[in-house]
Amino acid sequence: MESYTLIGPFTQLLTMKGLPIKGALKDKQLDIISNGGIVFRNGIIEQVGVFSDLSAQFLGKQVELMLISGDAVCLPAFIDCHTHIAFGGSRANDFALRNAGSSYLEIANAGGGIWSTVQQTRALSQEQLKEVIVERANELLEQGIATVEVKSGYGLSVAEELKMLRAIREANDATEVDLIATCLAAHTLPKDFEGSAADYLDLMANEVLPILISEKLSNRIDAFIEQSAFSSENIQSYFAKAKELGFDLTVHADQFTTSGSAVAVQFEARSADHLEVSGEAEIEALAKSDVIPVALPGASLGLGCPFTPARKLLDAGASLAIASDWNPGSAPMGKLLTQASVLATFEKLSNAEVLAGITFRAAAALGLSDRGRIQKGYLADFIVFATPTYQDITYLQGALQPTQLWKKGTSIIQQA
Ligand SMILES: [Zn+2]
């Protein structure tokens, strides 16, 4: 058995302890330990408290001391619970066309849109795709993100979806980031499929879902419910089958038209993501449910669309996670902290709400109960910013980067 490690003292240690999964949060609710310390062993947090108390308690025991000097704010490593970082190519031309006034249809007709990413992703070998996933995951790691959800959905055939999910698994073995794979075979009806949307979803349900289980590729199923993708009627039997097989569900919901969030509530999905056009009825239904709403400000910034009504969701009593949606079409930036901080200024979110949205509430969106807080029994996944107050983290809108990142008790990033 490894010896204990004691790390500290941190000017401020934000544990996120005691904060509820749902509802609005005030900064005064944050559990902040001044001159705090963390004791961990075998990658798991053993104790959290005032550094000098922990030093006295562990004096004489086998303990490795990691001393922190200077200003330091420690908090749980961030979690990005919605990304599409498994993609080939670029959609810079779509971005230019859209900003020059072209419509969705005109962009598609010019060879852009999701279909162009499908072609550029299919053109990569599984090994090449793995490489780009690892590269992007490591960029997120630099931002203090230790857990990243990654969707398939640019394969859109049985073989290509499986290639994507196998590449995600191989990437997971090649990066320090924990990659949580989600099957998004129901992203859009592929142009080269001969048959109806129902036929396509039946094929995916019958041919892909069983292999996800047998090869342990993913336990999460996502669907894009939208006029340009699949209708809530289309998705019923697909989700019913997935649920019967034991998959967790998540939905791309209410991005341009409503109906997706109702499906998320109906199927008790882990999360409903996007929600830019959710109205009072959708917000109320989400607030009554245990579905985690996920705001994707990167998509709003990429498309020039309104933000998810984060304030209204929280005030109605819903939860709120925030994710980057990093993808080549609508959210090419891939900077979670910048996006979450910008969302806060437009939606009037407290620091506690922003930080909860990228820590334990994002963990809940992924069905993970072992991370997102700094407390006994949780993974020793934490980050350190060289600054005297946690307020600087959102104030500097992503310009302040963590100087340390610890993943399961191992130092991954360590800057002087
Ligand atoms: Zn997405």
Residues whose N, C-alpha, C, O or C-beta is under 5 A from the ligand:
A	BS01	ZN	D325
